[in-house]
């Protein structure tokens, strides 16, 4: 569902081109090896060279506001420590579970933080619309051009203007499986959609239901089907049509979305294919998403589509690795050369253009920060955090799923698209889409499903 330097002269610059050019000069050459901290430790004086152009920011403070709370908050605060140690600025981190509501309230009231970690492009656009957000400085834009690419940059842009560099990222285009089962039975990880269906049929021919799934999630029940549909429309119709669908330039009940949902139904509405270890097709609606993939461990299910975060749902002691109890493979495209990826991420949006804020914003857009954060997260929590920053050294990730996800994101063939329902109006993405997807899995036709979602789309 339903997470990114000359001294006094620079410090005297009030913002704008002079600061941007100076900061840009130190935005590269900092991959992995020049990391100033590896777990909340104080930076050594020699390691502060990478921060020299930010200048002396003694007495300056930068406020960061986010929905990322305990225990995920500490690695963020620790990753800011090298910036604080070397520039002498103070970064004040505030995590709030009510962030998504309160950040809009604060922006509209004229009391925004200096920087907000924004989890969706749609919310970012709403914040820009308040007039409180500031466009990103050139140094940040240059880093995004270098370390990410046009697809990610577009999600941090509104109305053709670039506002926010990406931060963390997640990969949804994964299928979980048992490595031992594949080895014992000679199953091959599929490299095309046709191969994935052939594998499904091969497993089903043994009398076993290959797929397991669960979409129960309280008021959000149904959301895993939105991910399935998004994966299929991205693969079958391509990124341009995906974008048109998400922005309603084509109707929800037009040919491409209809074909995508039918393609999902070829798996999830076939009683021979689901719901391994859990029941029939209708049991998908009554199984929680947390429990949906667990039958892989007892051998009653072989395949489960779910994002990288699902690793934390397996019981303590489960080895999640290529040679472990369970692992995941990239959900393939139509051709082996296709590499569409659906996922999510956060963005660092500023509401101030003070020099210290722009300096910190620039640090967060570097490969230095990405590697620092990756090392700290790997040490502190065993992983669970990655970035799509191409300067991230995968060797700094210890968690096998993190390594897999980062490798997928860094593949030069990857075409990334943000979760579609997260970009749609709330009346669709977190209401009608979920509800009608649930009705669909319990018997409603594809036509009725897409027609009802289309009818719910806001008229303005």
N, C-alpha and C positions, 0 to 999 in steps of 0.2 A: 504494500500500500504506500493496508495501508497498513538519509537521513536522512581547502581551499586556499644615509649613508653619506660629502665633504663636511665638514664640521660646522664651525661658526657661521660660515657663509650660507650653508644650506639651512641652518636653523633659523637664520634671519629672513629667509624667503617666506613670504606670506601665503604661498600657494601658487597654483597655476603652472605655466610652462616651465619656469626655472626649476621648481621642485620636481616636476614630472621628468624632465630631462636628467636631472641629477640622480633620481631614484632609478630610472631606467638603466643607467650605467652599471648598476650593481644587481640587476635582476637575473643574471645568469652566472654560470660557472660555480654553482653552489650545490650541486647534486650530492646527496648522501654524505660524502666524505667530509664536508665542512660543517656538518651539523653541530650546533653549539650546545646541544643537550641530548641526552639519551635516556631520560627518565626523571626529569625534574631537577637535574643537577645544575649547579651554577656554572655559567660559561667561563672558560678560562680566557685570559686577556688576549691570547693569540687568536682564539676563535671569534673574537669580536670584530676581526677585520672585515668579515662579510657584512657587518652592520654599520661600518664607518660612515657611509654616505647618508645614513639617516640622521646623523648629527647628534649633538648632545640635547636630549629632550628632558633633562632634569626638571622636575616640578610639573611636567605635563601628564595628563591623564586621559585614557581612552576607555570609554564605557562600551562593553559588549553585552548584548541582550539576545537570548536564545531560548528555544524550547528544549535544549539538550541538558538534561539534569542528571543527578547521581544515579549510577556510578560513572556514566560516560563523560561527565563534566570535568573530572580531574585531569585526564589526559590532555584536554584542550588547554586548561590553565597551565599545565606543565609545559606545553608546547609554546606558550607565550613567554615563558621565563627567559629564554635567551634574548629576546627582544627587550625585555625589561632590564636584564642585567647589563646589556651592552649599550642601550640608549638612555637608561636611567628613567624611562617613562614608566608609568604605572598603568596596568591594564586591569580594569575592574569587570569581572565576569559575573553576570547574573543569569541563572537558569530559571525558567518559569514554565510550569506545565500549561499555563493559560496563555502562553506566548502568542499563539496565532490570533487570538482575540485581542489581547492587550496591546500588541504592537500596532495594530490599526488604530486603536483608541488613542495611543500615545502620539502616533504620527499626525492624526487629525487634530489633536489638542495642542500641537506645537511643542510637545515634550518628548521627542524621539530620542533614542540612544545615539551614540556616535556611530556604532555599527550593529547591525542585526544579522544573525545567521538565519537566512530565510529558506524554508524547506521546499517551496514550490514556485515555479515560474508565475502561476496565477496570482499568488499572494504578493510576489514581487511587483507585478503589474499594478495591483491594487495600491501598494505602498507608493509607487511612483506617481500614481494618479492623485495622491494627496498633495503633491507638490513639495513634500518634505525631503524626498530623497535627492542625493547628489550624484551626478554622473561620475563614473570612475575616472581617475587621472590617467594620463597617457601611459605611465609606467605599468599600471595594472593591465591596461588594454594590450600593451606589448607582450606582457607575460602570458596572457591568455592566448594571444596569437601563437606564441612560441610553444606553450606547454599543453594546450587543449586543442582548439580548432574551431571551425565555423559552427558546427552543430552545438557545442557547449556554449560558445559565445552568444549564440542567438537566444539561448534560454536566460542569459543574464542581461538581455537587451529588451528595451521597450520602445516602440515607435521609432526604431532605427537608431536609437541612442544606447550606448553601452553603459550599464550601471554597476554590475556586480560580477566578480570573479567566482568561479565554482570553488567549492570547498571539498567536503566529502562526497562519496558516490556509492551507489549500490547497483548490483546487477540482478535483474529479474529473469533473464533468459537462461535459466538453469533447469535441468531435469536430474532429480536425485535417484540413485540406484545403489545396488549392492555390488561392489567390485568382486567379491567372492562368487556370487551367483553368476556374474558375467564370465568369470574365468572358468568356473566349473562346467558351464553349459556352452562355452565357445561363443557367447554373444559379443558382438562388436558394437562399440559406441557409434551411433549413426552420424553420418556427415551430411545428410540431406533429409528433407521432410519425408520423401518416399522411403528412405531407409528406416526412419523412425516408425513409420506405419508398418513396414515389413517386419521390423523387430517386434512390434506390438502383436501382429498376427502370429508370428512364430511362437511367442510366449503363450498366447491364447490357445494355440493348437495343442499345447500340453495339458490343457484343462485348467490352467491357472489364469486368474484375472490379472492382467499385467499392471494396470494403473490403479492407484488409490488417490482419493481426493477428499477434501473437506472444505466447506465454504462458510461454516457457522462462525459468526463473529459478533454476536449481540446485535446491536442496531446496525452494524456494518455488514451483516450477513450478505454474502453474494460477491464480495469484492474479489476473491480469487478468480472468479469467472471473467471479470473485467480484464485481469492480467492475461488469461488465456486468449481472449478475443483480441486484445492489443497485440500480442505476439503474432497471432495469425494474420491480422490485416497488414502488419508491418512486413511479414514474409511474403504473403501472397500478392499484395498490391503495391508494395514499395513505400519508401519514406514520404514521397510527395503526397500520395493518396492518404497515407496515415495523417499527415499534417492537415490536409483538407477535411478529413473526418473529425479530427479533434477540434478544429476551429469552426466546424459546421458549414464549411464551404460546399460540402456535399452532405446530403441528408443522412441521418442515422440509419434510415431504412433503404438506402440506395444499394446498388449491386455489390460493391466491395465489402461494406460491413456485413451485409446479409451472408455473403459467401464465407466470410471469416467466421461468423458464428456457426454456420453449418459445418465448417471444418473442425471447429472445437467439438461440435456434436458428434462427429465421426469417432471421437475418442470417448467423451464424457457421457454421451447418451446411448452408448452401446453396452448392454448388459454383459456381453462376453468380455468386454475390456475393463469394466469397473463394477464394483468398487472393492478391489482385492483386500480381503481380511476385514471388511467393514459392512458389506451388504450389496444392495443393488444400486441402480442409478439414483433413486430417490434418497438413498442414505447419504449421499454427498451433502444434501442440504442440512441434515441433522448431525453431521460430523463436524466438529470444530476444525478450523484450519490448522490449529496447533497439533491436533491428533492425525491429520490427514495423511502424513507420510510415515508415521511410525510403523505400520505393518511391514515396511521394507526390512526392519530388523528381525522380524520373526519369519520372514520368507513367504508371507501370504500376499505380498505385493512386490512388484519389481521396479516400478517407475512412478515418480511423483514430481509434478511441475511446481516449483516454488522458488522464491528469491534467495539470495545468498544468506540473508538473515536467518533462514530456517535452521541453520546448523545448531543454533542455540536451543532448539526445541527437542533435540534428541536427548535421552537420559544421560545423566552424569556417568562418565566412564565409557561412553560411546566414542570409538575412534573414527573421527571424520577425516579421511585421507584417501588417497588413491589406492593405498594398500590396507585400508581400514574396514570398519564395519559398514560404512556408508560414505558415499561421495557424490559428486554431481558432474554432469557434462554439459557443455554448451548446447542449447537447443538450436538445431541447425536450420538453415534456410532452404529455399527450393533447390539451389545448387550449392555444391561444396564451397564454391568461391564466394558465395553470398555471406555477409557477416552483419546482419541487423542485430542490434542489441537494445532491449528495453530496460530502463532502470530509473533511478531517482538520484537525488543529490541535494546539496544545500549551496547557498550563495551568500557571499559577504557583501551586504548592501550598506553603504554609508549615508548618514544624514548630516554629516558635517564635512567641510573641506579644509579644516584646520590642518596645518603641516603634520602634526603628530598623528592625526587620523589617517591622512594619506600615506604616511610612512608605514603605519601598521597594516593598512589595507594592502600596500605593496608587498610587505613581508608575507602576508597570508596568500599571495598569488604566486610565490616562488616555489621552486623545487626544494629549496632549503627547508621551508616550513613543512611541505608535504612529507619529506623524509624524516624530519624531526618528529612530526605527529605520528607517523607510522611506527617508528622505533618505540616511542613512548607507549602507544596503544598496545603494541605487541608485548612489551614488558609488563605493563600494568594490568591488562585485562585479557591477555592471550590473543589479542586481535579483535576482529569485528569492525575495523575501520580501514577504508581504502580511499584513494582519490583517483580521479581520471587524469591527473597531472602526468604527462608523459615523462617528466623528469623523476618520477617516483621510482626508486630502485626496488624491484620486487624482492631482492634479497633482504630488504629491511622488514619484510612481512614474515611472520613465523607461522601463521595460521594457513593451512593448505587451501581452504576456501577463499581466503583473502588473496592468496597468490594466484589462484585460478581466475578470480574475478578481475584482479588488476591486469593480468595477462590478456584477458578478453578485451578490456577497455583500451589497452595500449596497442592492440593489433591494428596496424595501419589500414586494414580493410574494414574495420568496424564502422558502421553507421549507427550512431546513437540516437535514440529517441526517448524523451522523458515519458513517464507513465501517463497514458492518455486521459484516464478518468480524473487524475489530479489536475489536469489542465482545463477540464470542462467546467461549465457553470455548476455550482453546488447542487442545483435542482436536478442535474443529470448525474454528474460524477460521483456524488455521495448520497444519492437518493434514488431516482428512477432507474439508473443503470443497475444498482445493487438489487433493488426490489424485483425488477423484471428478470434479471439473470437468475434469481432464486426461483421465480415462477417458471422460467424456462427449464431449469434442471428438474423440476418436479412435474413437467408434462406440457407446459405451454409451448406452442409452436414457435419456430424462429420468426416467421412473419409477424405473428401477433406481438412477439417480444420487441422486435426492432420498430414496429409501427407505434407501439405504446411509448417507447423511449423517445422517438421522434416527436410524438404529440406533446410530450412533457417539456420539450426544449423551450426555454424562455423566448418570447417573441421579440424582445428587444435587449 
